Amino acid sequence: MKEYPTQSIRNIALVSHSSAGKTMLTEAFLHFTGATTRMGKIDDGSTTSDYDEEEHRRGISLYTTVIPVEYKDMKINLLDTPGYTDFVGEVISALRVADGAIVLVDSVAGAEVGTELGWQYCDHFKLPRFLVINKMERDNANFQKALASVQNFSETRLIPVQLPWGEKAQFQGVIDLLSMKALKGDGKTVLDIPADYKEAAETAHMALVEAAAEGEDALLEKYLDSGSLTTEEIAKGLKKVVQSGTYIPVFVSSVATETGVAPLLDAIINYMPSPAEIGKSRAEGKAGSEELAASDSGPLAAYVWKTTADPFVGKQTFFRVYSGMITADSRVWNNTKGVEERFGTIYVPRGKENIPVKVIHTGDIGTVSKLSETATSNTLGDKTHPLSLPKPDYPSALYRVAISPKTQADSTKISPTLTRLCEEDMTLSWNMEHATNQTVLQGMGDQHIDVAIRRAETKFQVGLIVHEPKVAYQETIAKKAQAMYRHKKQTGGSGQFWGSPPARGTQP
């Protein structure tokens, strides 16, 4: 893979409810651009993105995977995130290093819980985004209904830039509202808009022109004077309103049949920001807060957004460079831990494949093996100019179980194994409850915990048994005492109960 400068990079996270088509979208992009000879399938475990054994067994994405796509001398780093809500930590980590997002919605199911959750996190990170109404070939597909289901909770107005050319079994392409042409199949065949869709296309085109005109004062003045804009002016204005978050463009597709692939790739290049266009990043330095321009010549600042621990391959560290650049066979200072790390070969990840490169430029995503101290959310940089990039907030655990080793041999490895699992996943944690003498593992749900248990067995050869966690007697009494104290205070009592509000872990 060749080197790409900052201006030629796009970092795009794919978010949605489970089974909306994120993984298959990456397959369609890879096949369309010639990176693969055929599209993989989720059912037979042949996709580039879902390569883990547990993902094959469950038939869903469990981890964020980086899929770089080369198209028209540009590099699009797609971050394929899980759709199941138990693995929201992977989504947050991906959005932290993305510059834009594509939200996919099933044309039959419409917006679902995972859709709204992903949308809220995109709002939190202030990411420009596309909405893609996918699976238009399915029975009962309904573009307008799916679109309305998202607009119901979106505070930002959705503006279609495409209309579906047919629905269900009759879906054969998209109607592009910029060029006012019908794009058949993957988008390589361009035709005139069929008469049946002409009126709807013209109405939607005018709404798109009005939205694009809001991108610049000059465009708005011209539109108010003449009532029209050229295709180039519409595209220019649309880029401005998309990157500012004023509007969210809507696309249609059927990634299983590769319909609508080319126009979506073009839109990512034309309307999504490069790392150089997102503005300066903030970091904490010795003298306080600093602004970092996205430049290879700036001080090195790379954020570690993901780590994976594997006893056979070794520890893999995924990072994004925000300033400066990282070269192979170099020494880098971990500003968070205060230690120096030695970089050997550096790679560009593509699913389970690591492609060796000589340099990772500003804005790009790379990986390196076998760093000894570096963990997720650390900042890598220069010892002479230490910087710390902000890390996102992760939700607290919602589900907890007690675990014990299956054998005596497992008992000696349980602590380091749990620690390594929690280093990979920021929403996973564990602790020893001394009052009950139990090891407690905490996560976002039962499936989240189950995946962690199976990973311990398959990757680290540590067998674990799951139990119901016990609650300490003292803790139960203390909680009851706290509740009675609050009740008495709220109901106008003296505010004193057994003398004072009891401390945690004490008996009244």
KOLMAR-561005 format. One line per field, with one value per residue (C-alpha): residue in one letter; y negated, z, x negated. Coordinates in Angstrom, 2 decimals. Example, Ala and Ser with C-alpha at 12.3 -4.5 7.8 and 13.67 -1.06 7.14 Angstrom:
residues 2
res = (A	S)
yy = (4.50	1.06)
zz = (7.80	7.14)
xx = (-12.30	-13.67)
end
This chain:
residues 508
res = (M	K	E	Y	P	T	Q	S	I	R	N	I	A	L	V	S	H	S	S	A	G	K	T	M	L	T	E	A	F	L	H	F	T	G	A	T	T	R	M	G	K	I	D	D	G	S	T	T	S	D	Y	D	E	E	E	H	R	R	G	I	S	L	Y	T	T	V	I	P	V	E	Y	K	D	M	K	I	N	L	L	D	T	P	G	Y	T	D	F	V	G	E	V	I	S	A	L	R	V	A	D	G	A	I	V	L	V	D	S	V	A	G	A	E	V	G	T	E	L	G	W	Q	Y	C	D	H	F	K	L	P	R	F	L	V	I	N	K	M	E	R	D	N	A	N	F	Q	K	A	L	A	S	V	Q	N	F	S	E	T	R	L	I	P	V	Q	L	P	W	G	E	K	A	Q	F	Q	G	V	I	D	L	L	S	M	K	A	L	K	G	D	G	K	T	V	L	D	I	P	A	D	Y	K	E	A	A	E	T	A	H	M	A	L	V	E	A	A	A	E	G	E	D	A	L	L	E	K	Y	L	D	S	G	S	L	T	T	E	E	I	A	K	G	L	K	K	V	V	Q	S	G	T	Y	I	P	V	F	V	S	S	V	A	T	E	T	G	V	A	P	L	L	D	A	I	I	N	Y	M	P	S	P	A	E	I	G	K	S	R	A	E	G	K	A	G	S	E	E	L	A	A	S	D	S	G	P	L	A	A	Y	V	W	K	T	T	A	D	P	F	V	G	K	Q	T	F	F	R	V	Y	S	G	M	I	T	A	D	S	R	V	W	N	N	T	K	G	V	E	E	R	F	G	T	I	Y	V	P	R	G	K	E	N	I	P	V	K	V	I	H	T	G	D	I	G	T	V	S	K	L	S	E	T	A	T	S	N	T	L	G	D	K	T	H	P	L	S	L	P	K	P	D	Y	P	S	A	L	Y	R	V	A	I	S	P	K	T	Q	A	D	S	T	K	I	S	P	T	L	T	R	L	C	E	E	D	M	T	L	S	W	N	M	E	H	A	T	N	Q	T	V	L	Q	G	M	G	D	Q	H	I	D	V	A	I	R	R	A	E	T	K	F	Q	V	G	L	I	V	H	E	P	K	V	A	Y	Q	E	T	I	A	K	K	A	Q	A	M	Y	R	H	K	K	Q	T	G	G	S	G	Q	F	W	G	S	P	P	A	R	G	T	Q	P)
yy = (0.00	-3.39	-6.39	-8.92	-12.54	-14.02	-15.68	-12.33	-10.49	-10.04	-8.39	-7.19	-5.16	-2.87	-2.79	-1.27	1.22	4.81	6.38	3.09	3.90	2.27	5.29	5.99	2.34	2.76	5.93	4.07	1.25	3.66	5.66	2.59	1.04	4.27	5.00	8.38	10.70	11.53	10.36	12.30	13.52	13.30	16.72	18.57	16.32	15.09	11.31	9.24	7.35	10.15	12.49	13.50	17.04	15.75	13.42	16.37	18.41	15.68	14.17	10.59	8.05	7.91	5.64	2.53	3.42	1.04	1.52	-0.87	-1.38	-2.94	-4.85	-7.62	-8.21	-8.59	-6.37	-5.82	-4.24	-2.55	-1.70	1.13	1.05	3.58	2.92	4.88	2.44	4.58	3.59	-0.17	-0.68	0.35	-2.24	-5.03	-4.22	-4.26	-7.55	-9.10	-8.77	-9.23	-12.47	-11.45	-8.70	-6.72	-5.61	-2.68	-1.93	1.16	0.09	2.51	2.14	-1.57	-3.20	-0.86	-1.11	-0.80	-3.45	-6.03	-5.17	-5.53	-8.77	-10.22	-9.39	-11.00	-14.12	-13.93	-13.85	-16.47	-14.30	-15.09	-12.07	-10.39	-8.44	-5.39	-3.63	-0.14	3.18	1.54	4.86	6.52	7.34	4.58	2.06	-1.48	-4.42	-7.15	-5.23	-4.44	-8.07	-9.34	-6.95	-8.63	-12.19	-11.61	-11.65	-13.67	-17.33	-17.93	-18.03	-15.14	-16.07	-13.34	-13.56	-10.35	-8.69	-4.96	-3.80	-1.35	0.60	4.28	6.58	3.59	1.76	1.30	-1.83	-5.35	-8.70	-11.23	-14.61	-16.59	-15.47	-14.62	-11.28	-7.69	-5.50	-1.84	0.94	0.02	-3.41	-2.89	-3.03	-6.54	-7.03	-9.66	-9.70	-7.54	-9.50	-7.92	-9.45	-12.80	-14.84	-13.46	-14.01	-17.63	-18.38	-16.75	-18.52	-21.93	-21.07	-20.01	-23.24	-25.30	-23.40	-23.75	-27.49	-27.90	-26.77	-30.13	-33.68	-34.07	-30.93	-32.06	-35.45	-33.83	-31.41	-34.17	-36.23	-33.53	-30.65	-28.08	-26.88	-24.90	-21.30	-22.43	-25.13	-22.67	-20.28	-23.11	-24.28	-20.75	-20.08	-23.14	-22.25	-18.62	-19.44	-22.13	-19.69	-21.89	-19.08	-15.33	-13.91	-10.75	-7.97	-4.69	-1.37	2.38	3.38	7.08	6.44	3.58	1.13	-2.50	-1.76	-4.16	-7.29	-6.63	-6.35	-9.57	-11.31	-10.27	-11.80	-14.94	-15.83	-14.22	-16.19	-15.13	-15.29	-18.64	-20.07	-19.20	-21.99	-21.87	-19.20	-20.12	-18.57	-19.21	-20.15	-21.39	-24.96	-24.06	-23.48	-23.55	-23.46	-20.98	-21.49	-18.34	-18.54	-16.11	-18.85	-19.37	-17.78	-14.09	-13.28	-9.88	-8.58	-4.87	-3.99	-0.19	2.62	6.36	8.96	12.31	14.90	16.07	12.89	10.57	7.30	5.15	1.38	-0.69	-4.41	-7.50	-10.25	-13.77	-15.65	-14.71	-11.28	-7.88	-5.93	-2.31	-1.38	-4.48	-5.34	-7.00	-8.46	-7.35	-10.63	-8.97	-6.34	-8.31	-5.53	-5.09	-2.51	-0.97	-0.75	1.99	2.59	0.45	1.55	0.43	2.82	4.35	6.81	9.48	8.56	6.15	4.38	3.13	-0.51	-2.82	-5.84	-6.76	-10.36	-12.79	-11.78	-8.13	-5.02	-2.41	0.43	1.72	4.96	5.82	2.49	3.31	0.53	-1.24	-0.78	-2.09	-5.89	-6.58	-9.35	-8.68	-11.57	-13.20	-13.31	-16.86	-18.05	-15.82	-16.10	-14.39	-13.97	-13.78	-10.41	-9.83	-8.90	-5.32	-4.18	-2.41	1.33	2.49	6.21	8.16	11.80	13.68	15.96	18.70	20.80	24.25	25.86	25.19	24.35	21.72	20.05	18.92	17.20	15.64	12.21	11.44	12.78	10.55	7.57	8.17	8.52	5.22	3.50	4.30	3.19	-0.02	0.99	4.22	4.27	6.69	6.57	8.76	8.47	9.22	9.27	12.23	13.56	13.50	12.30	10.05	9.29	6.31	5.41	3.97	7.10	10.88	11.25	8.92	11.02	14.27	13.08	12.13	15.55	17.38	15.16	16.07	19.74	19.64	16.97	17.40	21.00	20.01	21.79	19.73	20.64	18.00	17.62	15.23	12.55	12.53	9.33	8.70	8.54	5.34	3.68	4.67	3.23	0.04	-0.51	-0.03	-2.48	-5.06	-4.71	-5.17	-8.20	-9.85	-9.08	-10.62	-13.73	-14.15	-13.77	-16.58	-14.61	-15.65	-14.25	-12.04	-8.29	-6.15	-9.26	-9.93	-8.53	-5.22	-4.73	-2.09	1.33	0.55	1.96	-0.26)
zz = (0.00	-0.97	1.32	1.50	2.64	5.18	2.56	0.84	3.93	5.19	8.55	8.56	11.26	10.26	12.93	13.08	14.80	14.39	10.93	9.07	6.67	7.91	7.35	3.92	2.97	3.57	1.44	-1.38	-1.26	-1.30	-4.19	-6.20	-5.88	-6.81	-3.41	-3.35	-6.17	-4.65	-1.84	1.37	3.22	6.89	6.91	5.87	7.84	4.78	5.29	5.70	8.67	10.84	11.11	14.78	15.60	18.06	15.42	13.06	15.76	16.67	13.21	14.47	14.76	18.21	17.63	15.62	12.51	10.30	6.57	4.34	0.87	-1.94	-4.47	-6.91	-5.23	-1.86	1.20	3.14	6.56	7.36	11.03	11.08	14.56	16.32	16.22	19.32	22.24	24.67	22.71	22.76	24.07	20.65	19.01	21.31	20.68	16.91	16.93	19.03	16.10	13.21	11.29	9.98	10.24	8.05	9.79	8.09	8.47	7.31	4.80	6.38	10.11	10.04	13.02	15.94	19.37	18.06	15.43	17.99	20.34	17.55	16.44	19.95	20.14	16.73	18.13	21.20	19.07	16.67	13.62	10.17	8.89	6.08	6.47	4.20	3.74	2.98	1.82	-0.63	-2.45	0.48	0.56	2.34	1.77	2.24	1.72	2.99	6.10	7.02	6.44	8.65	11.45	11.68	11.27	14.26	16.70	14.72	15.64	12.35	9.13	6.73	3.05	0.37	-2.30	-3.86	-4.40	-4.90	-8.46	-7.55	-4.32	-3.26	-6.25	-8.62	-7.01	-9.74	-8.90	-7.53	-8.87	-8.26	-7.38	-8.11	-11.69	-12.17	-13.69	-12.95	-11.89	-12.53	-10.41	-8.83	-10.47	-13.55	-15.93	-16.22	-17.76	-17.97	-15.11	-15.99	-16.54	-13.52	-11.19	-12.91	-10.81	-7.45	-8.50	-9.46	-6.15	-4.17	-6.33	-5.42	-1.71	-2.15	-3.95	-1.17	1.46	-0.48	-0.92	2.85	2.74	1.61	1.52	-2.12	-3.09	-1.17	-2.89	-6.30	-5.54	-4.32	-7.43	-10.10	-8.39	-9.46	-8.94	-11.12	-10.23	-9.07	-6.86	-5.34	-4.54	-3.01	-0.84	0.13	1.38	3.61	5.17	5.68	7.43	9.55	10.62	9.32	7.18	6.93	3.37	2.72	0.34	-0.72	-1.43	-1.60	-0.60	-1.03	-4.78	-4.81	-5.92	-5.13	-4.21	-6.60	-5.77	-2.05	-2.43	-4.44	-1.77	0.99	-0.97	-1.99	1.18	4.19	5.74	5.60	8.89	7.69	7.38	10.79	12.61	15.19	17.88	21.54	23.74	27.21	27.38	30.06	29.67	29.53	26.63	23.10	19.62	17.18	13.45	11.33	9.92	9.53	10.72	14.05	17.41	17.53	19.11	18.47	20.35	21.19	20.65	20.72	21.93	21.45	23.48	21.91	23.41	19.95	17.86	20.72	21.83	18.98	19.51	17.21	17.03	15.10	14.45	15.12	14.63	13.34	11.88	13.05	11.24	11.52	13.80	15.95	19.63	20.90	24.31	26.08	27.63	29.75	31.38	31.24	29.52	26.20	23.71	20.85	17.54	15.17	12.00	11.70	9.79	8.16	9.39	7.03	8.96	10.33	7.77	8.67	5.73	6.58	5.77	6.42	7.76	9.16	8.26	10.22	10.16	9.31	11.39	12.02	14.31	15.96	17.80	21.20	23.02	26.66	28.61	26.24	26.82	25.37	25.72	26.08	24.09	22.23	21.42	21.93	25.32	24.68	23.92	25.94	25.04	26.26	24.01	25.66	26.08	25.84	28.69	28.69	30.28	33.61	33.76	33.89	34.51	36.91	37.59	39.95	38.34	39.54	37.84	36.53	37.65	40.01	37.02	35.89	39.31	38.85	35.55	36.27	37.43	34.51	32.03	33.34	33.35	29.70	28.73	30.45	28.69	25.39	26.41	28.38	29.40	31.01	34.54	37.38	41.10	44.18	46.63	49.90	51.89	49.84	48.70	45.08	41.83	40.12	36.39	35.19	31.69	29.63	29.43	29.51	25.93	26.66	29.66	27.73	24.97	27.54	29.23	25.92	24.89	28.11	27.27	23.55	23.53	26.95	27.77	31.10	32.02	34.04	35.78	36.15	39.39	40.82	42.81	46.55	48.38	51.63	54.76	55.90	52.54	52.51	55.98	55.09	51.97	53.95	56.58	53.91	52.39	55.77	56.51	53.21	53.74	57.20	55.95	52.98	55.17	57.51	60.31	62.18	59.50	62.11	61.95	64.33	65.08	61.55	58.02	58.25	56.30	53.59	54.98	58.61	60.76	62.62)
xx = (0.00	-1.38	-1.78	1.04	0.67	3.04	5.26	5.87	7.13	10.69	11.42	15.02	16.78	19.65	22.35	25.80	28.02	26.92	27.51	28.03	25.17	21.95	19.72	21.20	20.68	16.94	17.05	18.79	16.22	13.28	14.69	15.71	12.24	10.47	8.95	10.70	11.78	15.15	17.41	17.22	20.30	21.16	22.83	19.68	17.29	15.41	15.67	12.52	13.90	15.31	12.35	12.45	13.61	16.18	17.62	17.98	19.71	22.21	22.67	22.27	19.44	17.87	14.87	14.06	12.07	10.07	10.68	8.67	10.13	8.05	10.14	9.21	5.83	7.52	7.43	10.65	10.12	13.42	13.95	16.49	18.05	20.31	24.05	25.00	25.35	23.33	20.21	20.77	17.22	15.88	18.16	16.97	13.29	13.86	15.77	12.99	10.54	13.00	13.56	16.98	19.55	21.92	25.10	26.80	30.50	32.36	35.03	37.53	36.84	36.06	34.34	33.70	32.13	28.57	29.29	30.34	27.47	24.91	26.54	26.28	22.58	22.03	23.70	21.46	18.31	19.77	19.11	20.48	22.34	24.21	27.41	27.61	30.95	29.69	31.17	33.56	33.89	35.69	39.39	41.34	38.52	39.84	37.48	39.79	40.82	37.21	36.22	39.05	38.07	34.64	35.92	38.21	35.27	32.70	32.41	30.58	32.54	32.04	31.71	31.85	29.15	30.44	33.79	34.27	34.86	37.58	38.01	38.04	37.53	37.74	34.81	32.20	30.23	30.29	31.45	28.70	30.21	27.04	26.49	30.20	29.25	30.22	27.28	27.92	26.42	23.09	23.21	21.06	24.06	25.55	29.01	31.72	34.21	37.27	40.46	42.16	39.57	39.09	41.51	40.32	36.70	37.29	39.01	36.20	33.61	35.01	34.88	31.24	30.37	31.93	29.94	26.68	27.24	27.03	23.40	22.02	23.39	22.36	24.25	27.32	27.28	27.02	29.82	32.10	31.34	31.52	33.33	30.72	27.14	24.76	23.88	20.43	21.95	24.42	21.57	19.52	22.39	23.32	19.81	20.03	23.39	22.38	19.09	20.72	23.43	26.25	27.68	27.21	27.30	29.30	28.18	29.75	28.10	28.23	24.72	25.47	25.89	23.30	26.00	25.17	21.53	19.74	21.78	21.33	17.55	17.51	19.58	17.14	14.27	16.15	18.07	16.39	13.49	9.87	7.90	6.53	10.06	11.47	9.69	6.94	6.84	6.50	3.84	2.46	-1.20	-3.59	-2.35	1.33	3.69	2.22	3.72	2.22	2.44	2.70	-0.83	-3.72	-6.07	-4.31	-5.20	-4.34	-0.98	0.62	3.66	3.91	7.57	7.44	5.23	5.58	3.73	3.00	0.63	-0.49	-0.66	-1.57	-0.08	1.23	1.51	3.75	3.09	4.08	1.56	2.89	-0.37	-3.81	-4.47	-5.66	-8.37	-9.44	-12.34	-12.02	-11.69	-8.51	-7.74	-4.56	-3.45	-0.75	-2.98	-6.22	-8.18	-9.95	-8.67	-10.61	-8.77	-9.85	-7.86	-4.73	-1.67	1.55	4.26	6.84	8.96	6.63	3.97	1.17	-0.45	-3.99	-4.75	-7.68	-5.78	-2.36	-1.51	0.63	4.28	3.65	4.29	1.61	0.67	-2.49	-3.26	-4.69	-4.77	-5.43	-3.67	-1.28	2.46	5.70	6.21	2.46	0.78	-2.47	-4.77	-8.15	-9.89	-11.08	-7.54	-5.16	-1.49	1.65	4.69	8.13	9.79	13.54	15.85	17.08	20.35	20.28	20.83	24.46	24.00	21.80	21.01	18.76	16.20	13.89	11.19	12.12	8.88	6.01	3.80	6.33	6.27	2.66	3.47	6.86	5.61	3.25	5.81	8.61	6.24	5.34	9.00	9.82	6.92	8.63	12.12	12.64	16.19	14.96	13.57	12.89	12.19	11.88	14.78	12.99	16.24	17.52	14.15	15.29	13.74	16.30	16.30	18.35	19.53	22.36	24.53	24.69	23.45	20.55	19.52	20.01	17.68	15.03	15.28	14.94	12.02	10.24	10.68	9.78	7.05	5.46	6.37	7.91	11.15	13.66	16.93	19.66	21.65	24.22	22.36	22.99	23.82	21.99	24.17	22.54	23.09	26.77	27.34	25.48	27.58	30.80	29.57	28.70	32.18	33.90	31.72	32.63	36.33	36.40	34.62	36.96	40.04	39.07	37.41	34.34	32.09	30.49	30.87	28.88	26.86	25.49	25.65	23.76	20.57	20.36	19.55	20.50	23.30	25.77)
end
